[in-house]
Amino acid sequence: MTADNLKGNIAGGHRPPLQSGIINAQMAIRHRFLLAAAFVYLAAANLIWIARDTRPPFWDMAYHQTAALRIYDAFSTFGIRAFAIVPLLTGFYPPLYHTVVALFYSLFGKTTDAAQWANLPALAILISATYGVGVKLMKPLAAAAAAMLVGFFPYLIWLSRETLVDYWLTAMVALAMWFLARTEEFSNRKASIAFGVVCGLGLLTKWTFPLFVVLPAAWLARKNLKNAGIAAGIAALIAAYWYVPVGRSLQQLAQINSAGAVSEGDPGRLSFQAVVFYLRALEGYQLFLPLFLVFIAGAIVLTRKFDRGWIPIVLWLIGGWIGLMLFQNKDPRYSAPMLPAVALISARACERKETLIAWFIPVLLFQHYLVSFGIRRLPPNAVLLQGVKGPLSWDWNLYRQNYFELWGPPAHEDWQVERVLAKVTADDGKMVRLGMIPDIPRFDWGAFQFYIALSKRPVVFNRIVFFDEGVISNNDFILMSENDQGWASNVSADLKKINRYILDRPDHFHIVDAFPLPNGDMIRLYKVGSS
């Protein structure tokens, strides 16, 4: 090829193979650098955050760490035979996530930090899988932008540092959708088998996994039902490990779910507010307004130039949205597995103008610092429009620096849980019964049960929720809050009556310790019985 011909081909948009190869390699380096930089930054920030935070886990986070401790202890005692009892050790939840946490306990020690580090592999899966789905639909750089976006979504940043199943579930849903795309509409049997394995593991992560995957899989299975059936059979076989021995308990979980919805003031299953709830959660808690507008822009671009390859992504959102509406209890974390799909659609806004990605990065870094470490000069939150008021009020927000004062910047605080346990077990090591009235986050039933299991203290823990003289007196020690009773007040109206009953009987309830909590509440520890 002559020099003139070469210049003519380039001017006409036709590059020789060598030059095209060089350009493709440069583009590959650019988007892979973006992925790697996003992971390294987010992982390093999480390690710094975890190192600076000394607070105990609470509620569900503590529950999952306690379940992981049971798995750790089972393998320490029985070795590989522990696989036979693992399904019985995690309560209402499948055991995959807890087993990962138990593995991190074995590698790095039985600490809260180690449990939080267990989300780092999920971060890598989430970014990689979102990119893997994206490159099937968009240019590589736009796909990399989607992967970066999902890692920086404010709600997923909060979740990535908590020991909750939902972060791993989000990663597993994204991974399943990546493997689903690789099946080529189930024409590839090996890829179909791999998809079935991932779905089985997804079902062992959380029972809501099918809500996000079934509709896309059903759509793509139309042309090859045989391979799709093989994938479904493999998934069912793997999931049977937990669902066969324990699955019946999900009925009891549904009852607890409905009760929680009532105490939190959640909307009815098929009400207008149920439709709006997850949209408001998406804007106000999961993305915030700037990224929500990017999502809207991406959705508009997608609608105007729709390609059938995006149907599984749309079904991913529709299936999750409809499925979650059927749950009486509503929570933004339940819809977290839809966020990779949201990121993919958002990235459509910059596919034709890739320079826009450079403008996203300062916004992402600012929001990350805002929700991770806080900016004191700014108000804690900026409400655009108030939502329905109730025990939990969900608003449309410009931003939030914390999530109901539960998640947000790290804090160096001592919540006195270990102090109490040391106090009540100071004698001869005999088993003691510890009753607790308040349910204050980080000074709650989950935190106490976790530290009891962690230190193997001889303590039987009892929650005192409703007034019953026999239940109150059937304890060796009782914890009482002088002021705020925390979230227990949403469950029972008897707490003031219980407190008064204890205060009016100093001959039977003897105060042995009193101390303030970091939130300002004053706690009393009583010894029960005649002096």
N, C-alpha and C positions, 0 to 999 in steps of 0.2 A: 504493500500500500504506500502510495506516494505521500509526501508531506501535504500537498494540496488536497488530496483525497481525504486525508486525516482531518484537516481543518474543516473541510466541507461536511464530513460526517458529524463532527462535534457541533458545528453551527446548526445543522439540521436536526440535532437532538439524538443522533445515533452515535454512541460511543463504542470504540473497539473493545473487545472482551477484556483486555488487560486493564484498560482504564476503568471499565465498569466494575471489575473485580476489586480494584484499589478503592473506589468510592464505596462499594458495599462493605468492604472491610473497615473503612473509616467510620461508616454509619454504625456498624456492629460495635465498634469500640466505644462510640459515643453513648449508645443506649445501654450497653453493659456497664459502662462507668457510672451512668445515672442509677442503675439498679444497685450496684455495689456500694456507691456512696450513700444512697438512702438507707440500706441495711446497716452499714457501719455506723452512720450517725445515730439512727434510732436505737441500735443495740447499745452503743456507748452511753447514750443519754439515759437509757433504762438502767444500766449498771450503776451510773452515778446516782440516779434517783433512789434506787434500792439501797445503795450504801448509805445514803443520807437519811433514810427513813427508819425510825426505830419503833414505830407503833406496831401493836399486835394485829394479826388478822382478825376479822370479825364476821359474824353471821355466815353467809354461804362460803365466803373465802376460807374461814376457819374450818367449816364443815368439810370442805374438800381437802384441806391439808390434813385433817384428822383421818379421813378415809385413806389418804395416801400413806399415813403412818401405819395404819392397819395392814396395808399391803406390804409395806417395807418389813414390818415385824413378821408377817406370814412367811415371806421368802427367807428371812433371817433364820426362822425356826425350822421350816419344812423344806427349804430349797425348792427345786422344780415342782415338787408335789403341791406347792401353794397354788398353782394354777387351778386346782380343783375347787378351792374355796374362795378365790378372788371374787367371783360373781356375788358372793354373799357379804362382801366387806364394804360395799360402796352405796348401800341404801337404795334410793330411788334412781341413782345415776349409773349408767354403764361405766365400766372400769378403765377405759383406755387412757383418759386424761390423768386419772389418779395413779395409774401405773407409770406414766411418764414422770410425774412428780416424785413417785417413790424411787425411780431410777436416779433422779437428780439428788435425792436424799443419800442414796448409796454412794454417789460420786463425790458429793461436796459437803456431806454432813446434814443432819436433821435440823435444818434451820429454815426460818421463814424466807430468808434470802434465797436459799437453794430452790425452794418451791417457786419463787417468782422468776428465777432464771429459767425455769422450765418452759417459759413462753418464748424464749429466743429461737428455738427450732421452729415454732409455729410462725414467728415473724418471717423467717426465711422461706417457709412453705408458702405463706400468704403472698409475699412479693413475687416469688418465682412463678406460682400458679396463675396469679392474675396476669402476669406478663405472658405466660404460655397461652392462656385463652386469648389475650389481646392480639398476639401476632397472627392468629387465625383470622382476625377481623379487620385489623388496621395495619398501618405502617409500623415498623419496629419501634421507632422513637415515640409514637403515640401510645403504643402498648406499654413501653417503659414508663411513660408519664402516668398511665393508669395504675401501674404497680406502685409507683412512688406515691400517688395520691392516696391509695388505700392504706398505706403504712402511716400516712400523716393525718388521716381523719381523726379529729379530736377524740371521738368516743373510743375508737380503737386504740388510741394512745393511752387513755385511761385504763381500758381493759387489759392492755399488754403488761401492766404491772400488777394485776390482781390475779389471785388464784381462783379464777372462775372458768368453768367449762367452755364458755361461749367464745373465748378468743381462739382456742384450739378448734372449736366447731367451725368458726368462720374460715380458718385455714383449711380444714378438711373439706368443706363445701367447695371452696375455690379449687382445691386439688382434684376433687371429683369432676368438676366442670372442665378442667384441663384434660383429664383423661378421657372424659366423654367426647371432647372435640377431637381427640386423637383416634377415636374409634372409626372416624369417617362414616358416620351414620350406621355404625355397627357392621360395616363391611369388613373390618379388620378384626379377626377373631382374637389374636393375641392382645390387642389393645382393649377389646371387649372384656377379656378375662381380667386384665389389669384394672379396668374400671370397676368390675364387680368386687375385686379385692378392696379397692379404696372405699367403695360404698359400704362394704361390710365393716371396715374400720370406722367409717363415719357414723354408722349406726351404733357402734360401740363407744362413740364419743358422746352423743346425746340423741334422744329419741325424736327430736324435731328435725334431724338431718333430712329425712325424705321430703319435707315440705318444700325444700329449695331445689331438689334434684329430680324429683319424679316427673314433673311436667316436661322439663327439657329432654329428659331421657326418653319419655314416651313419644315425644314428637320425632326424635331422631330414630326411634326404633321401628318406625312404620315400614321401612323397606327391608329390614332384616330381623324378623322377630326371633329367629332361632338363636342368633348370637346374643340378642338382647335377653332372651330367656336364660341363656347360660350365665350371663353377667348377673341377672337377678338371683339365680339359684346360688351362685357363689356368695353373693352378698348375704342372702338369707342364712346360708350355712355358717358363715363367720359370725353373724349377729346372734345366732342361736346360742352361742356360748353364754350370753348373759340373759337374753330374753326368755329362753325356755325355763331356767330355774327361777327367775326373779320377775319376769314380765307381768305377772298378775298384780304385783304391787303398784303398777302404774295407775290402777283404778283408784287406789288410796291417794296417790299423788294428785290425781285430778280433783279429788275432793278438797285437798289442802290448797290447790291452786285456786279453786273457786272461793274458798274462805279468805285467802289472801287478797283476792280481787275486791271483796266486800270491804275489808278493813282499810284498803288503800283507795277506795272510791273509784275503782276502774269502771269504764263504760261497759254497757251490755254488749253481748257478742255481735249482734247485727244492728247496732244503733249507728246513727250518723257520727257520733263521737268516736266510735270504734273505727270507722273508716278514716277519720281525720287523725286519730292518735299517732299512727306510725309516720304519717307525713309530717306532723308537728315535731315528732321526736327526731326525724331525719334533719329538719332544718335547725331546730332549737338545741339539740344535744349531740347529734352525731356528726354534723358537718359545720354548723354555724352559717350565717348568711352569705359570706363571700363564696364559699365552696358550694353552697346550695344553688346560688345563681349560676355557677359554672355547670352544675348538673342540669339545671333547666336549659341552659344554652346547648349543652350536648344533646339533650333529649329533643330539642327543636331541630338540630342538624340531623339527628338520626331519623326523625319523622319525615323530614323533607326528602331525604335521600336514603330511603329504607332499603336494606338488603336482607334477603331471607336468612342469611347467615346469622343475623342478630336475633332471630326468633327465639333460640334457646335462652339468650340473655334476658329477653323480655319475659319469657315464661318463668325464668328464675325469680324475677321480682313478683310476678302475678301469683305464682304458687306460694311463695313465702308470705305475701301480704294476706291472701285469702286464708291460708292455713292458720296464721297467727291471730286473725280476727276471731277464729273459732275458740281460741283459748280465752277464758274469762279474765284471767290475770294478764295485764299488759305491762310491758317493760321494754325500754329501748334496747336492752342487751339481747332480747329474744330475736330482734330483727337484724342484729349485727351480721349474720351470714349473707344478707342482701347487699352489704356495702361493697364487696368486690364488683358486683354488677353495676352498682351506682358509679364506681370509679371508672369502669370501662365506658359507660355512656358519657360520663363527664369528659373523658379524654377525646371524645369525638369533636368537642368544641375547638380543639387545637390541632386536629389532624392535618388540616390544610394550611394552617399557619403555625408551624412548629416553633417559631420564635416566641409564641405565647407561653411556652413551657418555662422559659427563663423568667417570665413575670410571675409565675406561680411560686417559684422557689422562695422568694422573700416572704410571701404570705404564709406559706407552709411553715417556714422556720419561726416566724413570729407567733403563729397560733400554737406551734409545738411548745415554745417557751412559755406562752401564756397559760396553757393547761397543765404544764409539767412543773414549772417552778414559780409561776405567778409574777405579776407586775404590780407592785404595791401602789403605784401612782394611778392605776386605773381602778374603777369600781369593780367589785367582785363579779358582777354580771350586768349586762345591758339588755333589758327586756324590750322587744319590739312591740309585742302584743300579748296580753295576758291570756292564758288558757283557762280551762274550767277549773274553778277552785275546789279544793278538797283536801284530805289528809296529805296527798301528794298533788301539787299543782304543776302542770306541765305548760310551759310558756313557749312562745316564739321568741327566740333570742338572737341578738346580734352576735353575742359571744357569752361564754361563762368561763370563769377561772377555776371553778370547782363544780362538782356534781353533788348537789345537796349537802355540801360540807363533808361528804364522805370520801370522795376522790379528788385529787388536786395536787398541790405542792407537797413535797415530803416534809416531815416534821420529826424533830428529836423530842419525843415525849415518852414518859413512863406512865402507863395506865394501871399500874399497881396489881395486875392479875397475879403475877408470881409472888408478890408480897403477901397477898391474901392466902394463896395456897401454902406458902411456907408457914404462915401463922396457924392455919387450922390443922396442919399435920406435924406440928412441932413436938408432939408427945412420943409415944412408943411405936408409932408406925401402924397403929390399928386403923381399920377402915372408918372414915367419918362421912357424915351426910351434910352436904352444904346446900342450903336453900338460897335462892336469889329472887328478889322482887323486881328490880329494874331491868330494862333491856336497852342499855345505852351502847351505841356502836363503839366497839373496842373494849367495852366493859360489859360484855353480854354473854349469853349462853354459849355461843360458838367459840369465843375466845377462851373461856374457862375450860370447855371440854377439850380444846386443842392442847392447852398447856398441861392439863391433867394427863392426857395421852402421851405428850412429849416427854414429860418428866416421870411418868409412871407413878404418880402419887396415889396413895390409897384414899381416893375421894369419890363418893357417889354424888353427882350433881343433880339438883332438883330445881325446876322452875316453879315459882309460886305465883300463879296468875289470878286465880279466883279465891275468894275468901272461904276458908275451911279450916276450923281450929285444929282438926286432927292433922291435916296436911302441913300446917304451919309448925306445929309442935314436933312433928316427926322428922326433925333435923337436929344435928349437933351444933351447927352454926347457921346464921342467916345474914345475908347482905341486904342492906336497905339504903336507898338514896333519900336524903333529906329534901331534895328539891325535885328536879326533873326526873321522871321515871323512864325517859327515852321512848322508844317505839312500843313498849309494853302497854302504854296508855291507849294505843289504837286497838288492842286486843281485849282489854278488860277495864271496866269502870270501878273495880274493887280495890285498886292499889292504895288509895288513900285510907280506906277502911282497914286494910292489912297493916299499913304503917301505924295507924292509930292503935290498933290492937296490940302491937308490939311495944309501943311507947307507953301505954297505960299499964303494963305488967313488968315493971323493973325487977320484981322478985323472980320472974321466970326467964326474962331475956336480959342478959348482962352484957353491956357493951365492953368489948375488949380492944377495939381499935377504931379510929376515925381518921379519915384522910381526904384531901381534895383530889379530884380528877383534873386532868389538863383542861377540860371544858368548863371548870368551875363548880361542878356538882360536888357536894359533900357526901361521902359514903361512910356508913357505920357498919361495923362487923359485930354481931351479937353471938354470945354463947347461950345455947338453949338449955334450960334445966335449972333445978334448984341449986342454990349456992351451997 
